[in-house]
C-alpha cells in the first residue's frame, strides 16, 4: 500500500525531527520549517512514540526515514531511537542529517544499530569561517567525517551550503576533500525560509554556474526521480548532487516527503505551518494505530505543491 496525494505524488519518505535542540547556532538553518520555540520546555517524542509513528508510516508505504533536528545526536537516547526504527518491517533505508560535531564517538555504534547513511553539514574547510558561521569547532566535524567513513556508512554525504562571498570560492577544495574521503558532495542553495530577508539577499547565490561546470566534467548525469528530480553529476573520481531551493516547480512536482516535527505533528510541506496535523496528542490520549493512520491519510491529503505545478 502506498498513499498518493491529490496530485498523484506517492508518499515514500518520512523526515523526522527528533529534537529542536542543537549545539551549534547556524544563521542559515531553516530548522526543517519549524517556527522558533517559545521556550525550552517543548515536548519531545519518546523512543516508543517515535518507533510507533514509524511503524504506522511503514504500514502505509513509507520506505525511507531520515532523522533530523535540531541536532539529532544531541538526544542521549539516539542509539535506542535508531535501533528501534531499524527493526521496523518494510523500511529499506534509515539515514540521518547531522552537523557532525557529536558524531565521532557514536558513528560506529550508530551503524551497528542500523543507521545506514549520514549527511554531514560542512559548509567550509576553513576553521575560522566555520566558527563564524556556526559557533562550533571544525575539528569536531572533521573527526565526525573520519569516523563516519571508518564506520562504513554508505554513503557519507557532505552538505555544502553555498553562501556568496563566504564559502563559494571553496568548491574545488571541497570537491577534492570529498574525493579523498570517498564521500558524495551535495551542493545546496540557500533557502529563504526561517532566515531574515537581509541575510538571504546578502548570501544567496544560485548554483547555475556550478552545474554548468559539473555538466562539462561529468562522465554521466543522473536524475533522481523520487528525490525532486535532483541531478547527480558523476565525475571521474567523485559524485556531486545539486539541491536547488524547494520553492520551485520541479521540486514540488516531484516531492514524496512528509515531515514529523519535533513536537509530533505531521507537516505536509516544508514551506507551510498552517496545515499541520497533531498525532502525538491523540497518541498520548490513547488513540489506536488505526486512528493514527487516518491522521496520516488526512495529512497526506493536505500535501500539495507549494508552487503552482502548472507554472513553467
C-alpha positions in Angstrom: 0.0 0.0 0.0 1.3 3.4 -1.0 -0.5 6.7 -0.2 -0.9 9.2 -3.1 -1.9 12.8 -2.6 -4.5 14.6 -4.7 -1.7 15.4 -7.2 -0.7 11.8 -7.7 2.5 12.1 -5.7 3.4 9.0 -3.7 4.3 9.3 0.0 7.6 7.4 0.2 9.9 9.3 2.7 9.5 10.5 6.2 11.8 13.2 7.7 11.5 13.0 11.5 12.8 15.8 13.6 13.5 14.2 17.0 14.5 17.4 18.7 14.8 21.1 18.3 17.9 21.2 20.5 21.3 21.9 18.8 24.8 22.5 20.0 25.5 25.0 17.1 24.0 28.3 16.1 24.0 28.4 12.3 22.4 31.6 10.9 21.3 29.7 7.7 19.5 26.9 9.4 15.8 26.5 8.3 15.0 24.2 11.2 13.0 21.9 9.0 10.5 24.7 8.6 9.6 24.7 12.3 9.0 28.1 13.9 11.2 29.3 16.7 10.3 27.6 20.1 8.6 29.9 22.5 10.5 28.3 25.4 12.9 25.5 26.1 10.2 23.1 27.6 8.8 22.0 24.2 7.7 18.4 24.3 9.8 15.7 22.6 8.6 12.3 21.4 9.8 9.3 23.3 11.6 6.3 21.8 8.4 4.2 21.9 6.4 7.0 20.3 8.9 7.5 17.5 9.0 3.8 16.9 5.2 3.6 16.8 4.9 6.5 14.4 7.5 5.0 12.0 5.7 1.6 12.1 2.4 3.2 11.2 4.1 5.1 8.4 5.8 2.0 7.1 2.4 0.1 7.1 1.2 3.0 4.8 4.0 2.5 2.3 6.8 4.8 3.6 10.1 3.0 2.9 12.7 5.6 3.9 13.2 7.5 7.1 15.6 10.3 7.8 16.3 11.6 11.3 16.8 15.3 11.6 16.5 18.1 14.1 17.8 20.4 15.6 20.8 18.2 16.0 19.5 14.5 16.4 22.7 13.4 18.1 22.0 15.8 21.0 19.5 13.3 22.3 21.0 10.9 24.8 18.8 8.1 23.6 19.6 8.5 19.9 21.1 5.0 19.8 17.9 3.5 21.1 15.9 5.5 18.6 18.0 4.3 15.7 17.8 0.7 16.8 14.0 0.8 17.3 13.4 2.3 13.9 15.8 0.0 12.1 13.8 -3.0 13.3 10.7 -1.7 11.6 9.4 -4.1 8.9 9.1 -2.6 5.4 11.8 0.1 5.8 14.5 0.0 3.2 16.6 2.9 4.4 17.3 4.8 7.7 19.6 7.9 7.5 20.4 11.0 9.4 21.3 14.6 8.8 23.7 15.9 11.4 26.1 18.8 11.9 28.8 16.1 12.7 30.1 17.8 15.8 29.0 14.9 18.1 29.3 12.1 15.6 32.9 10.8 16.1 32.2 8.8 19.3 28.9 7.5 18.1 29.4 6.6 14.5 30.4 3.0 14.8 27.6 2.1 17.2 25.0 4.1 15.2 26.0 2.0 12.1 25.9 -1.3 14.2 22.4 -0.4 15.4 21.0 0.1 11.9 21.8 3.6 10.6 22.8 3.2 7.0 23.7 6.7 5.8 24.7 10.1 7.1 24.5 13.6 5.7 27.1 15.9 7.4 26.8 19.6 7.2 30.2 21.0 6.2 29.9 24.5 4.6 33.6 25.2 4.7 37.0 23.7 5.4 38.3 26.9 7.0 38.3 26.7 10.8 37.8 30.5 11.3 35.0 30.7 8.7 33.3 27.6 10.2 33.3 29.1 13.7 31.9 32.4 12.4 29.1 30.5 10.6 28.2 28.0 13.3 29.9 28.9 16.6 31.4 25.4 16.5 34.8 23.8 16.0 35.6 22.4 12.6 37.9 19.8 14.2 35.0 18.1 15.8 33.2 17.8 12.5 36.2 16.6 10.6 36.6 13.9 13.2 33.0 13.0 12.6 33.6 12.7 8.9 36.5 10.4 9.5 34.5 8.3 11.9 31.6 8.0 9.5 33.9 6.8 6.7 35.6 4.3 9.0 32.2 3.0 10.2 31.4 2.3 6.6 28.2 4.4 6.2 27.2 4.1 2.6 27.3 6.7 1.5 28.7 9.6 3.6 27.3 12.8 2.1 28.9 16.2 2.8 26.3 19.0 2.6 27.9 22.2 1.4 25.6 25.2 1.6 26.8 27.8 -0.8 27.0 31.3 0.6 28.0 34.2 -1.6 31.4 35.7 -0.8 31.6 33.5 2.3 32.5 30.0 1.0 31.7 30.0 -2.7 35.4 30.0 -3.5 35.9 26.7 -1.7 34.1 24.5 -4.1 37.2 23.0 -5.7 38.8 22.3 -2.2 35.6 20.7 -1.0 35.5 18.6 -4.2 39.0 17.3 -3.5 38.1 16.6 0.1 35.1 14.6 -0.8 37.1 12.6 -3.3 39.8 11.9 -0.7 37.2 10.7 1.8 35.2 8.7 -0.7 32.2 10.8 0.1 29.4 12.4 -2.0 29.4 16.2 -2.2 26.0 17.8 -2.0 25.8 21.4 -3.2 22.9 23.2 -1.5 21.3 26.5 -2.5 20.3 28.8 0.4 16.6 28.6 1.3 14.6 31.8 2.0 13.0 30.0 5.0 13.3 30.9 8.7 16.1 33.4 8.0 16.0 37.2 7.7 15.4 38.7 4.3 18.6 40.7 4.5 20.6 37.6 5.3 19.1 35.8 2.3 19.7 38.7 -0.1 23.3 39.2 1.1 24.3 35.5 1.0 22.1 33.8 -1.7 23.9 32.5 -4.8 22.4 30.4 -7.5 24.1 27.1 -8.4 23.7 27.6 -12.1 27.4 28.2 -12.7 28.4 25.2 -10.7 26.0 23.0 -12.6 27.4 24.3 -15.9 30.9 23.3 -14.9 29.8 20.0 -13.5 28.0 19.2 -16.7 31.1 19.7 -18.7 33.2 17.5 -16.4 30.7 14.7 -15.8 31.0 11.3 -17.4 27.4 10.7 -16.5 24.4 12.8 -15.3 21.7 11.0 -13.4 18.3 12.3 -12.3 16.7 11.0 -9.1 13.0 10.7 -9.9 11.7 10.3 -6.4 14.1 12.9 -4.9 12.6 16.0 -6.5 14.3 15.2 -9.8 17.6 16.4 -8.4 20.7 15.8 -10.6 23.7 13.8 -9.8 26.9 14.5 -11.6 29.3 11.5 -11.9 32.8 13.0 -12.2 35.7 10.5 -12.8 36.6 10.3 -9.1 33.6 11.8 -7.2 29.9 12.3 -7.3 28.2 15.7 -6.8 24.5 16.2 -6.1 22.9 19.6 -6.7 20.0 20.7 -4.5 18.0 23.8 -5.5 15.6 25.5 -3.2 12.3 23.8 -2.6 10.2 26.7 -3.7 10.4 25.7 -7.4 8.0 23.9 -9.6 10.2 20.9 -10.4 10.9 20.2 -6.7 7.3 20.5 -5.7 6.0 18.4 -8.6 8.3 15.5 -7.5 8.1 15.7 -3.8 7.5 12.4 -2.0 8.1 13.6 1.6 6.2 14.1 4.8 7.7 15.6 7.9 7.2 14.9 11.5 8.0 17.9 13.7 9.9 17.6 17.0 6.6 18.1 18.7 4.9 15.2 17.0 2.9 16.9 14.3 2.7 15.8 10.7 4.0 18.6 8.4 2.9 18.1 4.8 5.1 20.9 3.3 8.4 22.4 4.4 7.2 25.8 3.4 4.0 25.9 5.5 3.0 25.7 9.1 -0.8 26.3 8.7 -1.8 22.7 7.8 0.0 20.6 10.4 -1.8 17.5 11.9 -1.1 16.7 15.5 -0.6 12.9 16.1 1.3 13.0 19.3 -1.6 14.4 21.4 -4.1 11.8 20.2 -1.4 9.1 20.7 -0.9 10.1 24.3 -4.7 10.2 24.8 -5.0 6.6 23.8 -5.6 6.7 20.0 -5.3 3.4 18.2 -2.9 2.7 15.3 -5.9 2.8 13.0 -6.9 6.2 14.2 -3.3 7.5 13.9 -3.2 6.0 10.3 -6.3 8.0 9.5 -4.5 11.2 10.6 -1.6 10.2 8.3 -4.1 9.9 5.5 -5.6 13.3 6.4 -2.2 14.9 6.4 -1.3 13.3 3.1 -4.4 14.8 1.5 -3.1 18.2 2.7 0.1 17.7 0.7 0.1 19.9 -2.3 2.8 21.6 -4.3 3.8 24.9 -2.7 4.5 26.2 -6.2 1.9 26.1 -8.9 2.6 22.9 -10.7 1.2 24.3 -13.9 3.6 27.2 -13.9 6.6 26.8 -16.2 
